[in-house]
Amino acid sequence: MLAVEAASPETVGSGRPEPVLLTEPVDGVPPVVDTPAALDAAAEALAAGTGPVAVDTERASGYRYSQRAYLVQLRREGSGTVLVDPIALNGVLDPLIPALADTEWVLHAASQDLPCLAELDLHPSRLFDTELAGRLAGFDRVSLGALVERMLGYRLEKGHSAADWSRRPLPEDWLVYAALDVELLVALRDEMHAELQRQDKLDWAFEEFEAVRSAEPAPPRAEPWRRTSGIHKVRSPRQLAAVRALWQARDEFARERDIAPGRVLPDSSIVLAAQSNPKSEGDLVTMPVFGGRQQRRRASMWLQALRAARRLSNEELPAASTPNEGPPPTNRWSDRDPAAAARLTAARAALNGIAEEHSLPVENLLLPDLVRRTCWTPPEDRDVPAVAELLRAKGAREWQITLTAEALSKALHATPPEDS
């Protein structure tokens, strides 16, 4: 691990030290682990290390359909940095499982990396999330670069997070970026641990880390096509059916070829085709994007989807909007339920005050959706124990309940002004 005291920042005009630009890993860039023998050696080295292990992954979200990891980076005291290519290893990283067992994993924004690590059967038994630690510490900037600069005095070079990590071979400068992502992660963890301890928030953080570690995967959306960007411009059920058909055709094509759907056909083109309703390939290819060389080859696929949507009976058309299982938009509460609006106003004021008192983002104090649902449909019993139990049942952590249950109970007794 790079010693933090190795930095020798120069003082700038403001009196604040100028961060030291970190451009190369202290031990150089290790060779990529891409054979079973190299993986066995890397696992042995990691198992022999001490302390927490820094973990990061690189995906190709803007290029590939899947969210799989195309590179896994690890670093541990006494082991150095390990860069693993799970593609070359056919996704089988089994030697790492016992090597990393019973170690604390340090990740930045862990919820982004844990799903693709789980696909490789890699699961932490303990977790420290430096981004979440920054939020709980009340820092306004919590990116890895911002925290490294603030806590350690280094500046990381802007890298290749949005690059196509499915590319092979990986360019050397990309590997430098990937190695630097874990270079200082354990040192940052130690600084954030001390900061949270200083603020008396360490127990809160460990509850949050465990909640992230043990979270169940989000269930699939019932109608994911409704998230098509620009769909609000589509008015009629027949046009919505066209959006759905095009979206589903694109999704199947993208999934089979592992291409990001937006690279197959932009959302804006789906919406435009649904509105224009072209009847022939000639009509279709005169439209923006559809006239491109690749889109001309796929024109029959898009027309087939549009024709299928036109053949649907009225009963088969999608509803104009999805049923809203939760509360209505809060700007309508005053008209629809003034009492609920009064409860929400009181709750927001109380929670904002608690968050400010403890230097926390209010959304980390209590999930806004949980607050809205509780204020819209409050429990019959609104005393503190009942509210605490409701929050617990909805997944709130004990530190959150301790801070908010009494204030939320009081807010749930709020009533609208008499002249409302």
N, C-alpha and C positions, 0 to 999 in steps of 0.2 A: 504494500500500500504506500502511496506517495505521502511522505511526511508533510503535514500541513505547514510546519515551520520552515520548509524548504522555500516557500515563497518569500520574496523580498520586494514587496510592493513599494513603489516610490510615491511620495506624497504629492498630491496635485494641489491646485490653487485653493480648493475648498477646504483643504486640511484632511480630506478623506483619502486613504491610500488608493492608488491606482491599481486595479486588479492585474495580476500577472496572467498574460495570455498563455494558455496551455495548448500547445499544438501537436505534441507527440506523447504517447504513453511513456512513462518513466523507464519501462523495461523494453520498449519497442513493441512493434505489432507482432504477436505470436502467429505461427502458421495456423491456418484454419483446420480444425479437426473435422476430417471428412472420411475417415476410414474406421472400421471397428477397432483396429489395433490402436490407433491414435486416441480413440474415445476411451478405451480401457486405461491408457496412460494418463489421460486428462482426469478421469474419475479418481484414479489412485492419488494423483497430486492434490486434487480438491479434498479428498478424504483426509489427507495428511496435514491440511492447513488448519488454522485456528480461527476462532471467532466467527462472526456473521459472514455470509456470502452475498456479494452484490450480484443481482440478476437483472437482465434486461433482454428484450427481444426486438427484432426488426421484422416488420410485416410489409406487405405490398398492397395496402388497402386501395389506393387509387388506380391500381393496375390489375389486380387479381380479384376474382369473386370470393375466394376463401379468405379467412382471417388467420391462416396458419402462420407459424413463425418460419421465416426464411433464414434467420440467424439467431442464435442464443449466445449471449455474452455472460460470463461469470468471472468473478474475481474474489479471491479470499487471501487473507494474510498468510504468507508462507507458501502459497500456491501460485500466485501470479494471476494473470488474465488468461481466460480460455475462451476461444471463439469457436462455436460448434455449428456446423452446417447440417441441420436436420434433414434437408432434402437429399443430400448425398448419402445419408445414413438411413434413408427410407422411413424417417420418423421414429426410428427405434433408438432411444437414448437410455435404455435400461440401466447401464452401468452407473449413470448419474443418480439413480434413485437411492441406493444405499449410501453413496458418497455424500449426498446432501441431507440425509435423514437426520432429524434432531438438531438441525442448524437453523438459526434465524436467517430468513431471507430478507434482503433489503432491496426494495424496488421503489421506483418513482412512478406515482399514479398506477398502483398495482392492479386496479380493476381492468386496465387496458391490456395488461400482459398475462394475467392469470388464466384467461380462457384458452389462449393458444398454448400456454405451458401445460394446461390440463390435457389438451389433445395429445401431448407427448408423454402423458402419464407422470408429469412432474407436478407435485403438490407440496407446498410448504407446510411444515408443522407449526412454524411461528413466522410472524411477518412484522416488518417495520416499513411503513410507507412514508417516504420523505416528503412527498407532495402533501399528503394528508396532515403530516406533522406541521408543515408550514401553515396550512389553513388553521389548524387548532392553535398555533402560536400567534395567530392574528396578523400574519404577514400579508401585505397586499399583492405581492408578486411571488408566485410559488412554482414557476417553471424550474426545471433542473438548473438551467444556466443562472437564473436569478438567485436561487438559494446557494449555489456554489460560490457565486460572487459575494453574496452577503455574508455567508458564514465562514468561508474558507479563503477568500481573497484571490480566487482564480477566476479567469474568464475562459469559458469553453468556446472554441470556434463554432460558428454557426455551421450546422452539418447537413446531413442528408436524410433527415427523418421522413421526408416525403418522396424519397427515391424509390425506384423499382427494385426492391431487394430480392426479387425472384431472378434477377439477372445473374448469369454466370459466365466467366468468373467475376467475382466481386472486385471492383477497382480498389487499389491500395488505399486511396484517400477515404473511401467509404469504410474500410476496415479500421483506419485510424480513428474516424468518428465513432464507430461502434465500440472500440476499445476504450475511448475516453469517456463514454457514457457510464462505464462502471469503474473507471479509474479512481474517482473520489467519492463514490457512493457510500462506502462504509465510513469514511471520515466525515461525510455530511451527516450520516446517521448518528454518529457520536455527538456531533455538535447540536443536532436537533434534539437528541435525547437530553442533553444538558439544559437546553433552552426550555424544553417542556417541563423538566424537573424544577427549574428556576421559577416557572410560572405556576407550579403546582397543578399541571395538567397531564402528567405522565400516565396516571391511571386512566384518564379519559382516552388518551391516545391508544393505550393497549386495548381498551374495549372497542374502539373504532377499527383498529387493525384486525382484531379477531372477527369483527362483523364482515369486513371485506374478505378476509381469508375464507370464511365459511359460507359466504353468500351462495345461494342457489343460482344457477343460470336463469336468466330472464326467459319467461315463456315466449314462444313465437307470437308475433302479432297476428290477429285474426284476419285482417285485411291490409297487408303491408303495401299494396298498390296505392292505397289512399295517401301515402306519404310522398307521392310523386310531386316534385316541386312545380308549383304553378297550377295545381289541380283546382285551386279556388276559382280559376277563370272558367272552368267547365261547369255548365249550369244544368244541363238536362240529364236524366238517367241514361238516355241512349248514348250520349257522349261519354258519360262515366263508364259505361260498358265498353266503349272503345278504348278508353284509357286502361281499363283493367285487362282487356285482351292483349293490347300492345305490351303492357308491363309484363304480363305472364309469358308472352312469347319471348321477350327480351331476357327475362330472368332464366328461362329454360336454356336458351342459347348461351347465355353468359356462364351459367353453372356448368354446363357440359364442357365448355372450353376453358373454364377457370379464368375468365376475363371480367374485370369490373364492369357492371352493367352500364355505367355512364359512358364507358368507352365503346360499347356496342351501339347505343343510341341515347342521346341526351334526353333528360326529362322534358325539356322545352319542346323537343320534336314530337314526343308522344302527345303532349297537350295540343300542339298545333295540328297534328294529324287527326286527333279526335274531334277538334272543332271544324276542320275543313272537310273531313269525310270524303277523301278521294275515292273514285270508283274504279280507276284503272291505274296501271303502272305508269302510264304517261302523265296522268294527273299527279301521282305521288312524286315522281322524280323531278317535277318542276318546283317542288317545295324546298326551302332551305334545308340543308344537311342531306335530305333524301336523294339529292342529285349527285352525291359523291360516288366515287368508284365502288367502294365497299358497300354502300347502301343500295346501289343499283343491283348488286348481286343478291341482296337480301330483300329486294322489293316484293317478291312473291310471298315471302314469309309475313311481312307486315300487312300486305293486302289480305292474305288469308285470315289474319287476326281481325282486321276491320270487318271483313265480310261475316265472320262468325258473330261478331257483336251485333251486326245489322239483322241477323236472322233470329236473334233472341226474342221470345215473346215478352210482353210487358211484365208478366209475372217473374221472368228471369232476370230482369234488369236490376242493378244494384240500387239500394236506397240512396236518396239524395245526400244523406249524411248518416254517419254511424250513430247508433244509440249511445247517449252519454250516460255511463254508469255512475259518474261522479257528479259533483256539484256543477251548477252552471257557471259561466264566466262571472268573476266577482263583480264586474261593473254592472251586473243585472241584479245583484242581491238586494239592493235597497228597494227596488220595485217588487221583486218576487217574494222576499222574506226579510222585512226590516229587522226582525229580531236576530236573524242569522248575521245580517250585515253588522249589527251592533256588537255581536259576539266576536266577529272577525276583527273589527276595528280595535276592540279592547285587547284581543289576543296579540295582534301585530304590535301594538304599542308596548305591551308588557314584554314580549319576546325581544323586540328591538332594544329595549332598555337592558335586559339581561345580557344580550349579546354584546352590547357596548361596554357594559360593566366588566365583562370577562374577556374583552378583545377577541371576539369570535365572529366569523360570518354568521348571520342569523340562520342561513340555510344549513349550517353545520350544527347549530343548536337544536333545531327540530325541522324535519323536512316540511317545506311549505305545503305540499299536497296533503300531508297528514293533518296539518293545522286547518286547512280549508275543509277537509272532510269532517273533522271533529266539530268545527263550528257550524257547518251546515246541518249535520245530523248529530247533535250532542247526545251523550248517554243519558239515560233517564236519571241516574244518580250522578250528580255533578260535583260531589265532594272530592277532596284530594285523593283519598285511597282509590276511589272508583276511576278517577281520571288517570292516576298512576298505572292502574291495572290495564286500562284501555291502551295507553301509550306502550306499555310493555308488550301487549298482545299484537300491536302493530309494528313491533320491531325496534322501538326506541331503546337506546342503551340506558343503563342504570344512571350514569352521570347526567344524561339528558333529562331523565325523569326527575332526579333530585333537584335539578335547577329549574324545571319548568312546570311541574305538576301543580304546585300551589297557584302560580300565576295563571295558568290555563284554567284551573278550576274557577278562579275568581272571574276570569273573562267570560266563561260560559254562563255566568249568572247576569251578565250585562243585558240591559234592555234598551230599546230605542228611545231617543228623546221623545218627550210627550207630544211635541208639535210635529213629529214626523208622520 
